[in-house]
Amino acid sequence: MSNAADVDTTATSPDPARGRRRALRALVVVLAIGQPVSSLVFDWLSPTDLQSGAEFSPLVPPGAWFAIWGLIIVASIAWSLAQARPSTITDSSGVRDQLALPMAIVYLCFGLWLAAASLGQENPVGLLVFAVIITAHVMAWQRVVAARDEIAQWNPVERGLLYLMLGTYSGWTSMAFFVQVATVTQGSGAEVDTAWGITWQLLVLAAAAGMAVGFVIVSRGSIVYAATVTYALIGVGLSTAEAGLTVLWVACVIAVSVVWASVGAVRATDARRTRG
């Protein structure tokens, strides 16, 4: 009798690992919803306003371009709610659980970056926050690519939310990192309209294009990522054109072309491997 009771108790006791996964997914929801909250807190309490456009820095897109944050945040919250559904929390760990930690880090860092920006956009601390965000996105993409067969079994809405959220978030923030590199450099006293000024900004754009190609490779040619990078670089191109820096907006056009060429190359390579 005692042994039978022990077996029944074990069979009905909750799985601690499953409980931890459930708690982590719930944390993702809290942090995702915390993003618009932290944005409102920034608007209310920050002693400085976020600046944009050519009048601030030639490599900063116009103010209207930052409206993409609305899409990113809505997609983040929608994805966080989808991945927290009880029906998706199973006895074995899946890609949703593997994505919970990197995305929790990303959502947390959104508020941390705003806190750093409240001290001025030229504050280099913001670069450290962006570096963490980018690292977390690389981790997330690697896990998504490794689990493509599992994700293919999801319903189309959840699958679309994942690729929309991850593509737009990683695309925008990977370019925003270099926008802040430019503002920090300019804030340190670097000129923008001299020969050296154009040179260092060209180097920043080249590095941004290199980062974008790296993400295209890691994501195996994400269309959403490439489209978001294109959107960001068009914004930068508009600001450089307004500032009268023709070489820089031409560089933006070249960067966009390189990004899409890399998308085509990665997808063609994967297609050949699939046929082989």
Backbone as JSON, one array per atom type, in Angstrom:
{
  "sequence": "MSNAADVDTTATSPDPARGRRRALRALVVVLAIGQPVSSLVFDWLSPTDLQSGAEFSPLVPPGAWFAIWGLIIVASIAWSLAQARPSTITDSSGVRDQLALPMAIVYLCFGLWLAAASLGQENPVGLLVFAVIITAHVMAWQRVVAARDEIAQWNPVERGLLYLMLGTYSGWTSMAFFVQVATVTQGSGAEVDTAWGITWQLLVLAAAAGMAVGFVIVSRGSIVYAATVTYALIGVGLSTAEAGLTVLWVACVIAVSVVWASVGAVRATDARRTRG",
  "N": [[0.82, -1.21, 0.0], [1.88, 1.24, 0.81], [3.92, 1.64, -1.1], [2.39, 1.86, -3.44], [1.02, 4.22, -2.92], [3.14, 6.0, -2.89], [3.91, 5.89, -5.57], [1.64, 6.98, -6.8], [1.69, 9.59, -5.77], [4.04, 10.58, -6.88], [3.37, 10.49, -9.55], [1.42, 12.42, -9.79], [2.61, 14.75, -8.98], [3.8, 18.06, -9.66], [5.89, 18.9, -12.46], [9.04, 20.17, -11.88], [10.82, 21.32, -13.77], [9.14, 21.94, -15.89], [7.55, 23.83, -14.65], [9.43, 25.86, -14.27], [9.96, 26.57, -16.91], [7.46, 27.54, -17.62], [7.32, 29.77, -15.92], [9.41, 31.33, -16.94], [8.48, 31.92, -19.47], [6.26, 33.43, -18.78], [7.58, 35.59, -17.68], [8.68, 36.68, -19.99], [6.38, 37.73, -21.19], [5.71, 39.75, -19.32], [7.96, 41.44, -19.53], [7.83, 42.14, -22.22], [5.43, 43.61, -22.33], [6.27, 45.57, -20.67], [7.8, 47.21, -22.27], [6.34, 49.32, -23.8], [5.47, 50.62, -21.52], [7.85, 51.5, -20.28], [8.61, 53.26, -22.25], [6.65, 55.26, -22.04], [7.25, 56.16, -19.47], [9.76, 57.22, -19.95], [9.05, 59.37, -21.64], [7.67, 60.93, -19.81], [9.48, 61.47, -17.69], [12.12, 61.83, -18.56], [14.91, 64.01, -18.8], [15.8, 64.83, -21.24], [15.04, 64.98, -24.77], [14.57, 62.6, -27.4], [16.41, 62.96, -30.34], [16.42, 63.46, -33.93], [17.02, 62.98, -37.49], [18.59, 64.97, -40.15], [19.33, 67.43, -39.11], [20.21, 66.85, -36.62], [22.05, 64.67, -36.82], [23.74, 63.4, -39.67], [23.54, 60.63, -40.12], [21.32, 59.76, -38.83], [18.06, 58.63, -39.11], [15.04, 60.35, -40.36], [12.59, 61.7, -38.05], [10.01, 60.53, -38.35], [10.6, 57.99, -39.18], [11.1, 56.44, -36.98], [8.74, 55.47, -36.15], [8.45, 52.84, -36.62], [8.98, 51.49, -34.32], [6.55, 51.15, -33.09], [5.33, 49.03, -34.52], [7.22, 47.03, -33.95], [7.03, 46.75, -31.15], [4.32, 46.04, -30.8], [4.31, 43.6, -32.2], [6.11, 42.24, -30.59], [4.72, 42.0, -28.14], [2.48, 40.55, -28.99], [3.71, 38.18, -29.85], [4.84, 37.33, -27.43], [2.59, 36.74, -25.91], [1.51, 34.69, -27.44], [3.47, 32.68, -27.21], [3.21, 32.02, -24.57], [0.95, 30.56, -24.17], [-0.9, 28.07, -22.46], [-1.27, 25.6, -23.75], [0.99, 25.26, -25.27], [3.05, 24.69, -23.62], [4.86, 22.07, -22.87], [5.91, 18.77, -21.72], [8.48, 18.33, -22.65], [11.29, 20.37, -23.58], [11.08, 22.94, -26.0], [11.54, 24.98, -28.99], [10.29, 27.36, -28.35], [10.79, 27.6, -25.62], [13.54, 27.79, -25.74], [13.85, 30.24, -26.94], [12.94, 31.99, -25.05], [14.72, 33.06, -23.05], [16.76, 34.66, -24.53], [14.96, 36.53, -25.74], [13.73, 37.67, -23.53], [15.89, 39.04, -22.48], [16.34, 40.9, -24.53], [13.92, 42.42, -24.45], [14.09, 43.47, -21.87], [16.36, 45.03, -22.15], [15.46, 47.07, -23.76], [14.19, 48.97, -22.1], [16.43, 49.6, -20.56], [18.07, 50.8, -22.44], [16.62, 53.13, -23.0], [16.85, 54.35, -20.53], [19.58, 54.9, -20.53], [19.63, 56.63, -22.73], [18.29, 58.78, -21.69], [20.2, 60.22, -20.5], [21.41, 61.43, -22.54], [21.81, 61.13, -26.06], [24.34, 60.85, -26.99], [25.6, 59.39, -25.15], [27.83, 56.86, -24.42], [27.12, 54.53, -23.08], [24.78, 53.51, -24.04], [25.61, 52.11, -26.28], [26.7, 49.79, -25.23], [24.41, 48.55, -24.26], [23.04, 48.1, -26.66], [24.84, 46.29, -27.78], [24.43, 44.05, -26.19], [21.76, 43.5, -26.85], [22.01, 42.88, -29.59], [23.64, 40.61, -29.45], [21.9, 38.86, -28.1], [19.92, 38.65, -30.05], [21.31, 37.34, -32.09], [21.69, 34.85, -30.86], [19.0, 34.09, -30.67], [18.22, 33.89, -33.38], [19.9, 31.83, -34.24], [18.84, 29.69, -32.82], [16.27, 29.61, -33.85], [16.73, 28.98, -36.55], [17.9, 26.48, -36.26], [15.72, 25.07, -35.42], [13.86, 24.95, -37.46], [12.28, 22.96, -38.64], [10.59, 22.2, -36.55], [9.26, 24.64, -36.08], [7.91, 24.88, -38.47], [5.73, 23.3, -38.08], [4.0, 24.74, -36.57], [1.01, 26.79, -36.14], [0.06, 29.04, -38.81], [-0.25, 31.74, -37.98], [1.11, 32.08, -35.51], [3.67, 31.35, -36.32], [4.16, 33.31, -38.24], [4.1, 35.58, -36.59], [6.39, 35.17, -35.03], [8.53, 35.35, -36.94], [8.06, 37.92, -37.91], [8.33, 39.52, -35.59], [10.99, 38.9, -34.75], [12.48, 39.46, -37.05], [11.97, 42.23, -37.6], [12.72, 43.41, -35.17], [15.45, 42.64, -34.77], [16.48, 43.59, -37.16], [16.06, 46.41, -37.07], [17.37, 47.19, -34.66], [19.98, 46.3, -35.06], [20.88, 48.04, -36.99], [20.41, 50.43, -35.67], [22.35, 50.41, -33.74], [24.67, 51.25, -35.09], [23.86, 53.75, -35.88], [23.87, 54.98, -33.41], [26.58, 54.74, -32.86], [27.52, 56.63, -34.65], [26.35, 58.99, -33.59], [27.56, 59.12, -31.09], [30.23, 59.38, -31.84], [30.1, 61.8, -33.27], [29.26, 63.4, -31.17], [31.53, 63.47, -29.67], [33.02, 65.37, -30.86], [33.73, 65.03, -33.49], [33.82, 66.04, -36.89], [31.35, 66.28, -39.54], [31.05, 67.08, -42.18], [33.42, 67.4, -43.48], [36.35, 66.15, -45.28], [37.47, 64.12, -43.68], [35.29, 63.74, -42.01], [33.33, 62.71, -43.74], [34.64, 60.38, -44.41], [34.83, 58.86, -41.97], [32.15, 58.44, -41.52], [31.46, 56.93, -43.75], [32.85, 54.62, -43.12], [31.39, 53.78, -40.91], [28.92, 53.21, -42.14], [29.77, 51.13, -43.82], [30.47, 49.22, -41.92], [27.95, 48.8, -40.81], [26.62, 47.66, -42.99], [28.14, 45.32, -43.17], [27.46, 44.1, -40.74], [24.75, 43.67, -41.23], [24.85, 41.82, -43.35], [26.0, 39.71, -41.98], [23.91, 39.04, -40.21], [22.0, 38.27, -42.09], [23.15, 35.93, -42.99], [23.2, 34.39, -40.61], [20.45, 34.25, -40.1], [19.65, 32.84, -42.25], [18.84, 34.15, -44.59], [16.63, 35.92, -43.99], [13.76, 37.51, -45.06], [12.19, 39.45, -43.84], [14.0, 40.58, -42.04], [15.91, 41.68, -43.86], [14.26, 43.49, -45.23], [13.62, 45.27, -43.18], [16.13, 46.32, -42.54], [16.62, 47.57, -44.97], [14.62, 49.53, -44.91], [15.6, 51.05, -42.72], [18.06, 51.96, -43.77], [17.2, 53.43, -45.95], [16.01, 55.54, -44.6], [18.32, 56.65, -43.39], [19.64, 57.38, -45.73], [17.92, 59.4, -46.68], [18.35, 61.38, -44.74], [21.1, 61.91, -45.07], [21.05, 62.86, -47.66], [19.54, 65.17, -47.31], [21.34, 66.57, -45.8], [23.15, 67.17, -47.71], [25.19, 65.42, -48.38], [26.27, 63.71, -50.68], [27.88, 61.46, -51.28], [27.46, 59.81, -49.12], [24.71, 59.07, -49.2], [24.72, 57.65, -51.53], [26.32, 55.57, -50.73], [24.56, 54.36, -48.98], [22.68, 53.31, -50.77], [24.27, 51.44, -52.07], [24.83, 49.78, -49.89], [22.28, 48.71, -49.33], [21.91, 47.24, -51.67], [23.93, 45.33, -51.4], [23.05, 43.95, -49.16], [20.64, 42.72, -50.09], [21.7, 41.2, -52.15], [23.17, 39.38, -50.66], [21.08, 38.07, -49.37], [19.89, 36.76, -51.55], [22.05, 35.1, -52.28], [22.4, 33.46, -50.0], [19.9, 32.17, -49.8], [19.84, 30.84, -52.27], [21.99, 29.11, -51.95], [21.06, 27.51, -49.83], [18.87, 26.37, -51.11], [20.1, 24.8, -53.09], [21.41, 22.96, -51.45], [19.22, 21.68, -50.34], [18.07, 20.44, -52.58], [20.16, 18.82, -53.2]],
  "CA": [[0.0, 0.0, 0.0], [2.76, 2.41, 0.9], [4.58, 1.83, -2.39], [1.4, 2.36, -4.4], [0.76, 5.64, -2.6], [4.31, 6.77, -3.33], [3.86, 6.0, -7.02], [0.58, 7.92, -7.16], [2.15, 10.94, -5.43], [5.03, 10.97, -7.88], [2.72, 10.67, -10.85], [0.59, 13.63, -9.82], [3.37, 15.92, -8.56], [4.16, 18.91, -10.8], [7.26, 18.81, -12.96], [9.72, 21.44, -11.59], [11.37, 21.91, -14.99], [8.02, 22.53, -16.64], [7.17, 25.04, -13.92], [10.42, 26.91, -14.55], [9.74, 27.04, -18.28], [6.24, 28.35, -17.6], [7.65, 31.04, -15.27], [10.25, 32.12, -17.84], [7.61, 32.44, -20.55], [5.46, 34.49, -18.18], [8.47, 36.74, -17.56], [8.77, 37.27, -21.33], [5.17, 38.53, -21.36], [5.83, 40.94, -18.47], [8.98, 42.33, -20.08], [7.33, 42.66, -23.5], [4.46, 44.67, -22.0], [7.03, 46.65, -20.03], [8.43, 48.11, -23.25], [5.6, 50.59, -23.95], [5.42, 51.3, -20.22], [9.11, 52.23, -20.1], [8.61, 54.37, -23.2], [5.84, 56.32, -21.43], [8.02, 56.7, -18.35], [10.8, 58.07, -20.55], [8.42, 60.61, -22.1], [7.26, 61.73, -18.65], [10.52, 61.79, -16.72], [13.45, 62.08, -19.12], [15.26, 65.44, -18.93], [16.16, 65.1, -22.63], [14.2, 64.39, -25.81], [15.3, 61.92, -28.46], [16.5, 63.79, -31.53], [16.54, 62.67, -35.15], [17.1, 63.73, -38.73], [19.87, 65.55, -40.57], [19.7, 68.57, -38.26], [20.89, 66.31, -35.45], [23.2, 63.91, -37.33], [23.43, 62.91, -41.02], [23.28, 59.2, -40.15], [20.12, 59.46, -38.05], [16.88, 58.77, -39.98], [14.04, 61.34, -39.94], [11.8, 61.31, -36.88], [8.89, 59.65, -38.7], [11.11, 56.63, -39.41], [11.12, 55.7, -35.73], [7.41, 54.92, -35.91], [8.54, 51.38, -36.73], [8.97, 50.92, -32.98], [5.18, 50.72, -32.78], [5.17, 47.68, -35.06], [8.1, 46.11, -33.23], [6.51, 46.51, -29.81], [3.08, 45.28, -30.93], [4.69, 42.24, -32.57], [6.73, 41.63, -29.41], [3.68, 41.63, -27.17], [1.68, 39.48, -29.58], [4.5, 36.94, -29.8], [5.0, 36.91, -26.03], [1.33, 36.12, -25.49], [1.35, 33.43, -28.17], [4.38, 31.65, -26.69], [2.86, 31.71, -23.18], [-0.29, 29.78, -24.09], [-0.71, 26.81, -21.72], [-1.23, 24.44, -24.64], [2.32, 25.14, -25.89], [4.02, 24.31, -22.59], [4.83, 20.62, -22.82], [6.89, 18.14, -20.83], [9.82, 18.48, -23.23], [11.64, 21.73, -23.97], [11.06, 23.19, -27.43], [12.18, 26.22, -29.41], [9.7, 28.48, -27.61], [11.55, 27.72, -24.37], [14.9, 28.21, -26.08], [13.81, 31.66, -27.3], [12.46, 32.81, -23.93], [15.79, 33.81, -22.4], [17.27, 35.78, -25.34], [13.98, 37.58, -25.96], [13.57, 38.38, -22.26], [17.03, 39.97, -22.4], [16.08, 41.99, -25.49], [12.85, 43.28, -23.95], [14.62, 44.18, -20.71], [17.33, 46.03, -22.6], [14.75, 48.22, -24.34], [14.07, 49.97, -21.04], [17.77, 50.02, -20.14], [18.59, 51.75, -23.43], [15.94, 54.41, -22.78], [17.46, 54.95, -19.34], [20.87, 55.47, -20.96], [19.35, 57.75, -23.63], [17.83, 59.93, -20.91], [21.43, 60.95, -20.15], [21.91, 61.99, -23.79], [22.03, 60.12, -27.09], [25.78, 60.69, -27.19], [26.12, 58.6, -24.04], [28.31, 55.58, -24.96], [26.53, 53.39, -22.37], [23.77, 52.96, -24.93], [26.25, 51.16, -27.18], [26.83, 48.53, -24.5], [23.08, 47.94, -24.23], [22.79, 47.6, -28.01], [25.68, 45.11, -27.99], [23.74, 42.93, -25.53], [20.58, 43.22, -27.66], [22.45, 42.22, -30.82], [24.09, 39.26, -29.08], [20.71, 38.06, -27.82], [19.24, 38.37, -31.32], [22.08, 36.3, -32.78], [21.33, 33.61, -30.18], [17.62, 33.75, -31.03], [18.19, 33.45, -34.78], [20.55, 30.52, -34.33], [17.9, 28.69, -32.31], [15.15, 29.53, -34.8], [17.18, 28.26, -37.74], [18.12, 25.08, -35.88], [14.42, 24.43, -35.14], [12.92, 25.29, -38.53], [11.3, 21.87, -38.85], [9.59, 22.31, -35.48], [8.46, 25.85, -36.31], [7.05, 24.64, -39.64], [4.52, 22.61, -37.64], [3.13, 25.68, -35.86], [-0.02, 27.42, -36.97], [0.66, 30.13, -39.59], [-0.27, 33.02, -37.27], [2.22, 32.12, -34.55], [4.92, 31.32, -37.09], [4.34, 34.64, -38.81], [4.43, 36.52, -35.51], [7.79, 34.97, -34.65], [9.43, 35.89, -37.95], [7.84, 39.37, -37.96], [8.93, 40.12, -34.4], [12.45, 38.75, -34.73], [13.06, 40.15, -38.21], [11.92, 43.69, -37.45], [13.47, 43.83, -33.98], [16.88, 42.5, -35.02], [16.85, 44.46, -38.27], [16.12, 47.81, -36.67], [18.37, 47.43, -33.62], [21.34, 46.11, -35.59], [21.24, 49.29, -37.66], [20.41, 51.51, -34.67], [23.65, 50.39, -33.06], [25.62, 52.07, -35.84], [23.38, 55.13, -35.77], [24.39, 55.54, -32.15], [28.04, 54.9, -33.03], [27.71, 57.91, -35.32], [26.01, 60.1, -32.69], [28.59, 59.17, -30.05], [31.43, 59.92, -32.5], [29.85, 63.21, -33.52], [29.2, 64.07, -29.88], [32.9, 63.63, -29.14], [33.64, 66.5, -31.54], [34.08, 64.72, -34.88], [33.07, 66.78, -37.9], [30.59, 65.41, -40.44], [31.0, 67.57, -43.55], [34.77, 67.52, -44.02], [36.82, 64.9, -45.89], [37.56, 63.1, -42.63], [33.94, 63.47, -41.53], [32.68, 61.79, -44.68], [35.35, 59.1, -44.35], [34.45, 58.04, -40.82], [30.75, 58.02, -41.68], [31.47, 55.83, -44.71], [33.29, 53.43, -42.39], [30.25, 53.35, -40.09], [27.96, 52.58, -43.05], [30.34, 49.86, -44.26], [30.33, 48.29, -40.8], [26.53, 48.47, -40.7], [26.33, 46.7, -44.06], [28.75, 44.06, -42.78], [26.61, 43.52, -39.69], [23.51, 43.2, -41.87], [25.16, 40.58, -44.09], [26.18, 38.68, -40.97], [22.58, 38.63, -39.75], [21.37, 37.54, -43.19], [23.72, 34.58, -42.98], [22.72, 33.69, -39.41], [19.0, 34.01, -40.22], [19.46, 32.1, -43.5], [18.17, 34.96, -45.6], [15.32, 36.43, -43.56], [13.23, 38.61, -45.87], [11.73, 40.51, -42.94], [15.2, 41.27, -41.56], [16.46, 42.48, -44.95], [13.35, 44.6, -45.51], [13.74, 46.24, -42.09], [17.41, 47.0, -42.75], [16.41, 48.47, -46.11], [13.85, 50.66, -44.38], [16.5, 51.88, -41.91], [19.07, 52.6, -44.62], [16.52, 54.48, -46.72], [15.92, 56.69, -43.69], [19.66, 57.26, -43.29], [19.89, 58.01, -47.02], [17.17, 60.66, -46.74], [19.02, 62.38, -43.89], [22.37, 62.3, -45.68], [20.72, 63.68, -48.83], [19.14, 66.48, -46.8], [22.56, 67.25, -45.34], [23.97, 67.48, -48.87], [26.34, 64.52, -48.41], [25.9, 62.79, -51.75], [28.64, 60.21, -51.19], [26.9, 58.96, -48.07], [23.46, 58.42, -49.61], [25.09, 56.65, -52.53], [26.8, 54.43, -49.94], [23.36, 53.68, -48.46], [22.12, 52.53, -51.88], [25.17, 50.29, -52.25], [24.64, 48.88, -48.74], [21.01, 47.99, -49.54], [22.15, 46.27, -52.74], [24.76, 44.25, -50.84], [22.2, 43.15, -48.26], [19.74, 41.87, -50.87], [22.53, 40.22, -52.86], [23.5, 38.33, -49.7], [19.86, 37.29, -49.18], [19.78, 35.88, -52.7], [23.11, 34.1, -52.25], [22.13, 32.51, -48.91], [18.74, 31.35, -50.15], [20.22, 29.97, -53.38], [22.84, 28.06, -51.38], [20.2, 26.58, -49.07], [18.03, 25.64, -52.07], [20.94, 23.78, -53.7], [21.65, 21.92, -50.46], [17.98, 20.92, -50.19], [17.93, 19.59, -53.76], [21.22, 17.81, -53.18]],
  "C": [[0.86, 1.26, 0.0], [3.43, 2.69, -0.43], [3.63, 2.39, -3.43], [1.1, 3.83, -4.18], [1.9, 6.51, -3.07], [4.29, 6.96, -4.84], [2.81, 7.0, -7.45], [1.01, 9.35, -6.89], [3.13, 11.45, -6.46], [4.37, 11.29, -9.21], [1.94, 11.97, -10.93], [1.35, 14.88, -9.42], [3.78, 16.74, -9.78], [5.62, 18.74, -11.18], [7.97, 20.14, -12.72], [10.27, 22.12, -12.84], [10.29, 22.58, -15.82], [7.55, 23.82, -15.97], [8.13, 26.18, -14.18], [10.24, 27.46, -15.96], [8.5, 27.93, -18.36], [6.53, 29.74, -17.0], [8.47, 31.93, -16.19], [9.41, 32.7, -18.97], [6.71, 33.55, -20.03], [6.3, 35.76, -18.02], [8.62, 37.45, -18.91], [7.56, 38.17, -21.58], [5.28, 39.84, -20.58], [6.82, 41.93, -19.08], [8.55, 42.92, -21.43], [6.36, 43.8, -23.27], [5.17, 45.84, -21.34], [7.66, 47.62, -21.0], [7.63, 49.39, -23.47], [5.49, 51.34, -22.64], [6.7, 52.11, -20.0], [9.22, 53.4, -21.06], [7.8, 55.55, -22.66], [6.58, 56.97, -20.27], [9.12, 57.62, -18.86], [10.21, 59.41, -20.97], [8.07, 61.53, -20.92], [8.45, 62.28, -17.85], [11.87, 62.17, -17.31], [13.72, 63.58, -19.23], [15.62, 65.83, -20.36], [15.15, 64.43, -23.56], [15.08, 63.68, -26.83], [15.24, 62.77, -29.72], [16.74, 62.91, -32.75], [16.72, 63.6, -36.34], [18.45, 64.39, -38.95], [20.3, 66.72, -39.68], [20.4, 68.11, -36.99], [22.17, 65.58, -35.86], [22.84, 63.34, -38.69], [23.09, 61.42, -41.08], [22.09, 58.79, -39.3], [18.9, 59.66, -38.95], [15.94, 59.87, -39.48], [13.17, 60.79, -38.81], [10.68, 60.33, -37.19], [9.34, 58.21, -38.87], [11.04, 55.79, -38.14], [9.74, 55.18, -35.33], [7.41, 53.39, -36.01], [8.58, 50.73, -35.35], [7.56, 50.47, -32.57], [4.92, 49.31, -33.27], [5.99, 46.67, -34.27], [7.52, 45.75, -31.87], [5.21, 45.71, -29.86], [3.38, 43.82, -31.27], [5.32, 41.51, -31.39], [5.7, 41.15, -28.4], [2.84, 40.48, -27.7], [2.42, 38.14, -29.53], [4.62, 36.44, -28.36], [3.73, 36.23, -25.52], [1.12, 34.77, -26.17], [2.23, 32.33, -27.57], [4.07, 31.26, -25.25], [1.58, 30.91, -23.05], [-0.04, 28.45, -23.38], [-0.56, 25.6, -22.63], [0.14, 24.23, -25.28], [3.39, 24.73, -24.89], [3.91, 22.81, -22.35], [5.89, 20.08, -21.87], [8.32, 18.29, -21.33], [10.04, 19.91, -23.69], [11.65, 21.86, -25.49], [11.67, 24.54, -27.75], [11.57, 27.43, -28.71], [10.44, 28.69, -26.3], [12.96, 28.22, -24.64], [14.96, 29.7, -26.45], [13.47, 32.56, -26.12], [13.57, 33.65, -23.32], [16.34, 34.94, -23.27], [16.25, 36.88, -25.56], [13.68, 38.34, -24.67], [14.68, 39.41, -22.09], [16.8, 41.16, -23.32], [15.04, 42.96, -24.94], [13.3, 44.08, -22.73], [15.54, 45.31, -21.14], [16.68, 47.23, -23.27], [14.64, 49.33, -23.3], [15.42, 50.48, -20.58], [18.35, 51.03, -21.14], [17.92, 53.11, -23.26], [16.51, 55.11, -21.56], [18.8, 55.59, -19.69], [20.65, 56.7, -21.84], [18.87, 58.98, -22.88], [19.01, 60.79, -20.46], [22.06, 61.6, -21.38], [22.19, 60.9, -24.81], [23.5, 59.9, -27.39], [26.42, 59.86, -26.1], [26.55, 57.22, -24.55], [27.75, 54.35, -24.25], [25.47, 52.72, -23.24], [24.34, 51.94, -25.9], [26.39, 49.79, -26.52], [25.49, 47.79, -24.46], [22.75, 47.36, -25.6], [23.61, 46.34, -28.29], [25.03, 43.87, -27.37], [22.52, 42.52, -26.35], [20.97, 42.43, -28.92], [22.9, 40.79, -30.53], [22.9, 38.34, -28.82], [19.96, 37.72, -29.1], [19.98, 37.31, -32.13], [21.74, 34.93, -32.19], [19.94, 33.15, -30.62], [17.55, 33.22, -32.46], [18.82, 32.07, -34.94], [19.59, 29.42, -33.87], [16.7, 28.52, -33.24], [15.55, 28.7, -36.02], [17.37, 26.77, -37.43], [16.8, 24.33, -35.69], [13.4, 24.72, -36.25], [11.88, 24.2, -38.78], [10.2, 21.92, -37.79], [8.67, 23.5, -35.72], [7.51, 25.67, -37.49], [5.75, 23.95, -39.26], [3.56, 23.53, -36.88], [2.01, 26.16, -36.78], [0.56, 28.66, -37.65], [0.73, 31.46, -38.84], [0.91, 33.11, -36.31], [3.57, 32.13, -35.27], [5.2, 32.69, -37.7], [4.71, 35.68, -37.78], [5.9, 36.41, -35.12], [8.73, 35.64, -35.66], [9.27, 37.41, -38.1], [8.55, 40.04, -36.8], [10.45, 40.08, -34.47], [13.12, 39.49, -35.88], [13.09, 41.66, -38.05], [12.79, 44.15, -36.27], [14.98, 43.77, -34.24], [17.34, 43.41, -36.15], [17.02, 45.91, -37.85], [17.24, 48.05, -35.65], [19.79, 47.22, -34.12], [21.8, 47.33, -36.36], [21.29, 50.46, -36.66], [21.72, 51.56, -33.9], [24.63, 51.32, -33.78], [25.16, 53.52, -35.93], [23.9, 55.76, -34.49], [25.91, 55.65, -32.17], [28.33, 56.26, -33.65], [27.42, 59.07, -34.38], [27.05, 60.23, -31.58], [29.87, 59.79, -30.63], [31.27, 61.41, -32.75], [29.82, 63.99, -32.21], [30.57, 64.29, -29.26], [33.66, 64.75, -29.84], [34.01, 66.24, -32.98], [33.2, 65.51, -35.85], [32.39, 65.81, -38.86], [30.63, 65.84, -41.9], [32.37, 67.86, -44.15], [35.16, 66.18, -44.66], [36.91, 63.79, -44.85], [36.17, 62.74, -42.11], [33.2, 62.49, -42.44], [33.32, 60.41, -44.61], [34.9, 58.25, -43.17], [32.98, 57.6, -40.9], [30.61, 56.91, -42.72], [31.88, 54.53, -44.03], [32.16, 52.88, -41.51], [29.22, 52.64, -40.97], [28.46, 51.22, -43.55], [30.22, 48.8, -43.16], [28.88, 47.86, -40.62], [26.14, 47.45, -41.77], [26.93, 45.34, -43.74], [27.96, 43.34, -41.71], [25.34, 42.93, -40.31], [23.74, 41.9, -42.63], [25.36, 39.43, -43.12], [24.85, 38.15, -40.46], [21.83, 37.86, -40.85], [21.88, 36.11, -43.22], [23.19, 33.78, -41.8], [21.25, 33.33, -39.53], [18.65, 33.2, -41.45], [18.54, 32.86, -44.45], [16.8, 35.45, -45.23], [14.9, 37.63, -44.4], [12.81, 39.77, -44.98], [12.93, 41.28, -42.4], [15.74, 42.2, -42.65], [15.57, 43.68, -45.26], [13.45, 45.68, -44.44], [15.05, 47.02, -42.2], [17.3, 47.98, -43.91], [15.66, 49.72, -45.68], [14.75, 51.61, -43.59], [17.49, 52.64, -42.78], [18.46, 53.64, -45.55], [16.38, 55.73, -45.87], [17.24, 57.41, -43.54], [19.98, 57.99, -44.6], [19.15, 59.33, -47.17], [17.85, 61.75, -45.92], [20.33, 62.84, -44.5], [22.13, 63.17, -46.92], [20.31, 65.08, -48.38], [20.34, 67.28, -46.32], [23.5, 67.59, -46.5], [25.2, 66.6, -49.01], [26.07, 63.39, -49.4], [26.59, 61.43, -51.63], [28.0, 59.25, -50.19], [25.58, 58.32, -48.51], [23.7, 57.42, -50.73], [25.59, 55.38, -51.81], [25.62, 53.66, -49.36], [22.73, 52.8, -49.54], [22.96, 51.28, -52.11], [24.97, 49.28, -51.13], [23.36, 48.06, -48.89], [21.2, 46.91, -50.61], [22.94, 45.08, -52.24], [23.92, 43.34, -49.95], [21.31, 42.21, -49.06], [20.5, 40.85, -51.7], [22.89, 39.07, -51.93], [22.28, 37.46, -49.4], [19.7, 36.29, -50.32], [20.8, 34.76, -52.67], [22.84, 33.03, -51.19], [20.97, 31.59, -49.27], [19.05, 30.4, -51.31], [21.08, 28.81, -52.88], [22.01, 27.03, -50.64], [19.33, 25.74, -50.02], [18.84, 24.52, -52.74], [21.2, 22.63, -52.74], [20.4, 21.04, -50.28], [17.79, 19.97, -51.36], [18.96, 18.46, -53.75], [20.95, 16.72, -52.18]]
}
